[in-house]
Amino acid sequence: DTVFETDMLRYFDKNKIEYYDLQQLPKISLTKIWHYLAKQEQVTGETASQLVTTWRDYLSMAGRNKLDTSLEYVYKPADLKKAHAEQIELSNRENVRKEAATIRRKFKKAEKNLKEIAKYEYHSGKYAIIPPKDIEDIVLEGTVLKHCIHRCDFYFERINTKESFILFLRKESSLKTPWYTLEVEPGGNIRQKRTTGDNQNPDLKAALPFLKKWQEHIKK
C-alpha cells in the first residue's frame, strides 16, 4: 500500500497537481481520481494537469445544465474531453431556442396543446410528474438526456393532434434535473419511459408504484 500511495503522489507531483486542485473535483478517493486521470490521458491525449482543469470546468457546466453530478456516469464520463465539449454546446441555449422555433413553426398547435396538460402535474413521496411548459422544455430535456424525443417529428405530430403528450418524471429532491421522459396518452396510459441514451435503468423500478398511483389520479 505504501508503494501504491508513493506512485500516486509522484504522479500528482510530476503533473504539478496541487491538493487545492483536487478539492475542486468530485468527492471521491484520491486513488480513484488518480486512476481516472491516468485513463483519460490515454483516451483524450491531454496531460493530467490539463484534464484537471477540463474536469473542473465540465462539472461546473454540467451542474448549470441540470445534470445530476452525484451520479458516477455523470461525474466520470467515459471521454472527458468529449463530455466537456457537449456541455459547452448545451450551455449555448440559443441552439435550443432555434430548434424549438423550427418545431413550433412546423407543428403550429403543439405548443398550445401543451397548455392543456398542466393538470397532469403530480407530486407524491419521492417522485413527481412535471408537464413541459413549452416546446423548448422538451428540446432541452432530449438534449440533456441524449435521447431522440426532440429529434423525431412524430412525437410533436402526436402532440399536435393530441394523440399523446410528453411528460417528465423527476425526483422530488431534484425537480429541475431531467431523469425520465414519458410519452403518455390523454387517459394516462404510458407508452414509453426513457432516460439517458434512450434507456430504461434499474432505478426506474422503485418509481413504478408512484406511476401507477399517478395513473389512478388521472382516471379520477
Secondary structure, 3 states (H helix, E strand, C coil): CHHHHHHHHHHHHHCCCCHHHHHCCCCCCHHHHHHHHHHHHHHHCCCHHHHHHHHHHHHHHHHHCCCCCCCHHHHCCCCHHHHHHHHHHHHCHHHHHHHHHHHHHHCCCHHHHHHHHHHHCEEECCEEEECCCCHHHHHHHHHHHCCCCCCCHHHHHHHHHCCCEEEEEEECCECCCCCEEEEECCCCCEEEEEEHHHECCHHHHHHHHHHHHHHHHHHC
